[in-house]
Amino acid sequence: SRETGQNTDTQTSHRGDEVQCRPTLRDRTMTLAAYREKLKELPLVAYFCSCILPQCKEKTTKKTHQGVVDLNLCLIKDMEVIELNKRSSGQAFEVILRPPSFDGQREFNPTIPPRRDPSLEEIQKKLDAAEERRKGQEAELLKHLADKREHEREVAQKAVEEHNNFIKMAKEKLEQRMEINKENREAHITAMLERLQEKEKHAEEVRKTKAQMEVDWQ
């Protein structure tokens, strides 16, 4: 955040982890108590920076005299103050909280257990578990394929059975119809023969009657 001001007015803005302030001072120094009171007005600094608490001990890199802090470049615990520019109306400086560490050491967090390298036995157990999962997946896939093939075989067999049943029923109906037609034809032929026999018999009787009548006339 940056604080700028003229006379007694101040203005703040927050941007990441940086705080920039421009106090209304005509010189480059201010008392440490006044500097702490001024920083307390910034909510971000009051919340994150532990250097303004009563139990903290201030560390300075440069002092002009006792109780006065030089704003050119000072370091108070985990806060760094760097002068940016100076004008007739005031002075601008930058306050950096928690600067990055370049010693290559990570912060120790007691809540997070340290990560350790897995042993060969643990690696082997994980490999065995992965192999078991792979075998289980393969077995499940093979079972699924076998069930699918069995279902396809049943469907094909059912279709063949239905086709055979249809052919059988059609053949039975055709044979039944042919048998009925044969019986009807035989019955028709028998009836025609009977009628012919009756006609022949009637004609014979007529001939006999005519011959008898001729004999009687003679």
Secondary structure as the mmCIF struct_conf table of DSSP 4:
data_model
#
loop_
_struct_conf.conf_type_id
_struct_conf.id
_struct_conf.beg_label_comp_id
_struct_conf.beg_label_asym_id
_struct_conf.beg_label_seq_id
_struct_conf.end_label_comp_id
_struct_conf.end_label_asym_id
_struct_conf.end_label_seq_id
STRN STRN1 ARG A 2 THR A 4
BEND BEND1 GLN A 6 GLN A 6
TURN_TY1_P TURN_TY1_P1 ASN A 7 THR A 8
STRN STRN2 GLN A 11 SER A 13
STRN STRN3 ARG A 15 ARG A 15
TURN_TY1_P TURN_TY1_P2 GLY A 16 ASP A 17
STRN STRN4 GLU A 18 CYS A 21
BEND BEND2 ARG A 26 ARG A 28
STRN STRN5 THR A 29 THR A 31
HELX_RH_AL_P HELX_RH_AL_P1 LEU A 32 LYS A 40
TURN_TY1_P TURN_TY1_P3 GLU A 41 GLU A 41
HELX_RH_AL_P HELX_RH_AL_P2 PRO A 43 PHE A 48
HELX_RH_3T_P HELX_RH_3T_P1 SER A 50 ILE A 52
BEND BEND3 LEU A 53 LEU A 53
TURN_TY1_P TURN_TY1_P4 PRO A 54 GLN A 55
BEND BEND4 CYS A 56 CYS A 56
BEND BEND5 THR A 61 THR A 61
STRN STRN6 LYS A 63 LYS A 63
BEND BEND6 THR A 64 HIS A 65
TURN_TY1_P TURN_TY1_P5 GLN A 66 GLY A 67
STRN STRN7 VAL A 68 ASP A 70
BEND BEND7 LEU A 71 ASN A 72
STRN STRN8 LEU A 73 ILE A 76
TURN_TY1_P TURN_TY1_P6 LYS A 77 ASP A 78
STRN STRN9 MET A 79 LYS A 86
BEND BEND8 SER A 88 SER A 89
STRN STRN10 GLN A 91 LEU A 97
BEND BEND9 ARG A 98 ARG A 98
HELX_LH_PP_P HELX_LH_PP_P1 PRO A 99 SER A 101
BEND BEND10 ASP A 103 GLY A 104
HELX_LH_PP_P HELX_LH_PP_P2 GLN A 105 PHE A 108
TURN_TY1_P TURN_TY1_P7 PRO A 110 THR A 111
BEND BEND11 ILE A 112 ILE A 112
HELX_LH_PP_P HELX_LH_PP_P3 PRO A 113 ARG A 115
HELX_LH_PP_P HELX_LH_PP_P4 ASP A 117 SER A 119
HELX_RH_AL_P HELX_RH_AL_P3 LEU A 120 TRP A 217
#
